[in-house]
Amino acid sequence: MSLALALALPVDLFAITVLAWAVYYQRHHRTDLALAYVALNVGVFAVSALMLSQQVSLGLAFGLFGVLSILRLRSDQISQRDVGYYFTALALGLVNGIGASRPAVVIGLSVLLVLTMYVADHPRLANRARHRLVVLDTVHRDEARLKADLERRLDGTVRKFEVIDTDYVRETMTVDVRFQPLPSPVSAPERTVPLARTP
């Protein structure tokens, strides 16, 4: 291993550890995907470092990125947010593996990638709009009543909804809903009542 790769490896390991465990896991608590991001990152780093040592063309490196980018994680259902972390972990491995000869650029891009995901997925910025596919046991012909029923059932504010299917025989509706959960009520602090002294 060259000196440049020896310096790039700890940068890559530190960056993916921060991304997978300090950012992703602390917010979404999925050990399986955090581990998958680390494994993907280290694997891509190893392959790109090998290509660099064999003086493989940069076009092949981008071809590797393209092949990996079309792979789908089929082991479990993942959201587009998880896919964003997937691409970031992949990009970190490529950046640190291919750009090992330029440590300042590698460190700067690694910080940029991790910081971008930290900010983009921050709870205060992304207001945690949720997505549900709801099957109602009634048919609403009025959109206002349908929206009110959805908000009551989901305990939130409906931002957008689309009726996917209406079954007039079984009296059911399937609705694709995007909503914002209502904040949990803050309970008032309990007052401490002093005990009366007995004479």
Secondary structure, 3 states (H helix, E strand, C coil): CCHHHHHHHHHHHHHHHHHHHHHHHHHHCCHHHHHHHHHHHHHHHHHHHHHHHCCCCHHHHHHHHHHHHCCCCCCCCCCHHHHHHHHHHHHHHHHHHHCCCCHHHHHHHHHHHHHHHHHHCCCCCCCCCEEEEEEECCCCCCHHHHHHHHHHHHCEEEEEEEEEEEECCCCEEEEEEEEEECCCCCCCCCCCCCCCCCC
